[in-house]
Amino acid sequence: MSKLIQALLSGMFFTFILDFFVILGIKLNYIQFYNIHVYYNILFADHQNIFLFLFFSFIIGYLIIYAKTKIALIIIGALFVLSFSTLIPPIGKAVGEMILMKKNVTIKTDKFSYHGNIYYDGRKTVTFYDNELKKVIILNKNKIRGQY
């Protein structure tokens, strides 16, 4: 197997591990905090960015196979520490809010208008905190008018 293919596959493997722990931290510290009903697999699949995945796959693969220095080890170690840090509740919650939460949004349905924060925009439903009702509501995407 050529070193280029070996670098790409190694990079993809380690990037997958990093992604796993970032999404796990979000699931444990953001999704469960707001009591959002979504499976880990759906969360993982729906929030992957192929360009970031490929970028980190190439970088990490290069560092593992070609750059056998202490600096490469430090960079890879720092990436692992950063991805594992989402398992710490305040950090995981903050990362989840950055990625998933949309603040000060107005959603309109046929009968009502809601103003608040989107906690999670799922495949079929939107988990929404209404500022006027002061509670979390689940809205069916088929009943929402317009863009939010």
N, C-alpha and C positions, 0 to 999 in steps of 0.2 A: 504494500500500500504506500502510495507516495506521501511525502511529508505534508503536502498541501491538503490532501484529503484528511489525513490524520489530524492536522491542526483544526480544520473546519469541524470535524466530528467531535473532537475534544472540547472545542469552544462551545459547540451547541449543547453538549452534555452539561458542562459546568454552568452555562447560562440558564439552562432549564432548572438546575438546582437553585440558582439565585432567584429566579422567577417564582419557584415554588414557595420559598420562604417569605418573599415579599407579599405574595397573595395570601399565604397562611396568616401572616401578621395582620393583614387587613381584615381577613375573615374573623379572626379571634377578637380583635380589638376595636373594629369599627362596625362590621356587619352584626355581630352578636350584641354589641353595646346598644345599638338602635333596634334590636330585635327584628331584623329584616330577614325574611324567609327566602333564602337563595342557597342552592347547593354549591359546594366548593368548586366542583367541575365546571359549572356554568359560569361562576365568577372568574375562574382561571381562563376559560376559553374566550369569554366576551371581552376581557380586558388585556389582551395581548396585543402588542404593537410589533408587527413583523419587522419593521425597519430597525427598531431598537434591539430586538432579538438578534437580528443578523449582524448589526453593528457590534454588539457585545460578543457575539459568537466569533467574529473575525478577530477582534482585539484579544479576547481571552485565549483563543486558539493559538494566535501568534505568540503570546506571552508564554504559554505552556510549552510549545514545541520548539520555537526558534530562539526566544530570549531567555536563556537559562542564567539569569542573574538574580541578585538579591532584590533589585528594584522590581523585577517582575513578580517575585514572591510577595513583596510588600503590597503591590497594587492588587494582586489577586486576593490576598488576605484582607485588605481594606474593603474590597467589594463584598466579600463574605461577611465581614463584620457589619457593613451597612445593610445588607439584606437580612441578616439575623436580628438587627436592631428593631425591625418592625414587630418582633415578638414582645418587645417592651410596650406595655399598654399605652402610655401617652404618645409614643412615637408612632405606633401602629394606627392609633386613632387619627393622629394628625396627617399621616400619609393617606389614609382612607378618605379623609375630608378633602385633601387636595385633589385626589383622583376622582372621587365619586360624587361629592356634594356640589350642588349648584345653589347658590344663595340668592335671596330676593327675586324669586321667580313668580310670575303670575300664570296660572293655568286656568283655562276656561273650558267648561263643559256646556251642554245644552241648557242646563238649568242654573248652574252656579259658577262663580268665579272664586278661585282660591289664590291667596298670596302667602308665600312662605319659602321654605327650603326643600329642594329635592334631595332626599337622603340617598336614594338608589333608583336609577332608571333601568328597569329590567327589560326582559324580552316582551312581556305582555302587560305588565303593571308598572306603576310608578309609586314608590314609597315617598310620601310627601308630608312634611310637617306644616300645618296651617297655623299661621300666627294669630288669626282671629279666634279659631276654635281652641288653640293651644293643645292640639293633639295630633298624633300621626294618623294619616288616612292613606288607604290604598286606592289608587285610581286606575281604572282599566284604560289602557292606551287607545282602545277603539272608541271611547266616549270623549276623548279630549279633542277639542277643536283647535286648529292652528298649531303653531310651533311654540315651544316654551323655552 
